[in-house]
C-alpha cells in the first residue's frame, strides 16, 4: 500500500499541477494528492512508531522535529491566524514530514528501490521531449523561457532546472559508487540537463559546476573515485560549452549579451539579483523587523500566503514581491 501511494505521489507531482493549471484539465482536488497521501502516511508513521514500536530513529531527528514544530506552534499562538489560514499553512509546512520519517519504518527493499528509481528516471527523461515541444511549438513566439517548465506546472522553469540539477547530482553519486557505468552516467546526464538549456535558466551555469566539483571534496581519500572525476570534469566542460553556445545564440539577438557577458557585467548582475531574488527577501525582512517577535518567529505559517479561497488568505498576504517563507517563519525559520 505504501509503495503504491509513493508511486501515486510521484506521478501527481510530475503531472497533475501541469494538467490543471496549464491546460485546465481535471479537478483541483487532484493537485492535492501529495497532501492526502501525507495525511495517511502521518497516521501510518504514528501507529508504527507509537503503537507497534516499529522502526528506529536517531535522537537528533527528534530534536530537529521538536524544534521545528515548536517554532511553528509559537508563531501560530502569537499571531492567532484564522483557522482556515492555519490549515493552509500547516499543509504547506508539514506535508513533507511523514515522507521524511517514512524510511525509518518502511523497508525499502532493493526491488522497491529500483521500481521508484526507474519510474522517476523515466519521468525525468520525459521532460526533454516535453520542453522541446514547449520551446519550439507551444511557446515558440515567446522571448523568455519562463513558461518552459516541462510537466511540473505553470511558470516552473526555475523549479525544473533546480530539480534536474539535483537529479543529475544523484546520477553522479551513483556513478562514483559504481552503480552506473560511465556511458550510462554520461547519457543520463545529457538527457537530464538538456531541458535546462532549452529554458535558458541562468542559475544552471552556476549550479552545474558545483554538481561536479563538490563530489571531489567527499572523495579525496578514495583514489578510485578521484580518478573518476577527471572524465566528469571533462563532461562538465562539454556541457557548459554547449550551454553557452545555445544560450548565446538565442540571447545575443534578443537581449544583446551572452551568458558570460551577463555574469561579468557587475551592474547588470546586481540589478538582476536585486529585482528577482534579493529584493523579495529584503522586503520580507524589512516587514518583520518592525516587531521583534515577528522578526524571530515570523507572522505565522500560512499568514503571509494567499489562497484560491479568500477564507484562507493570510492576514499579511500582499501582492508585493516578497519572500513568503522568510515572512512567515522569520529569522529562526
Helices and strands as residue ranges (DSSP letters): H 2-17, I 18-22, H 23-23, G 28-32, H 33-46, I 47-51, H 59-79, H 83-94, H 97-102, H 110-133, I 134-138, H 157-176, H 182-198, H 204-217, H 223-255, H 259-264, H 266-273, I 274-278, H 279-288, H 292-297, G 310-312, H 324-329
